[in-house]
């Protein structure tokens, strides 16, 4: 799966079989519970969500990704799993805690990192 974040190519950094797409409903002020206990949904939009599993990352890849995850919003271009078409969306990035593996005299290696991208 193609993945560019703010113009930086991270395509090879993520497991192509570790992509979990989903959709998040954003509700408006008229959502709630009716008098009979039923649910009333006031859906104002449906936003894309991607959960990605990273391959092992070297120090430079990890640092570049974390720099971007510290930003409030990023522009992400990727192959949409729903349609197969390339899309560009403004998303909110959140990186999960990886396992840091020290390499003798050569920095660190990072494994088991997860990346969550939620459409703004």
PyMOL commands that set and color helices and strands:
alter all, ss='L'
color gray80, all
select helices_A, chain A and resi 11-13+59-69
alter helices_A, ss='H'
color red, helices_A
select strands_A, chain A and resi 3-5+8-9+14-27+32-33+39-40+43-54+57-58+74-79+86-95+99-102+108-111+114-119
alter strands_A, ss='S'
color yellow, strands_A
deselect
rebuild
show_as cartoon
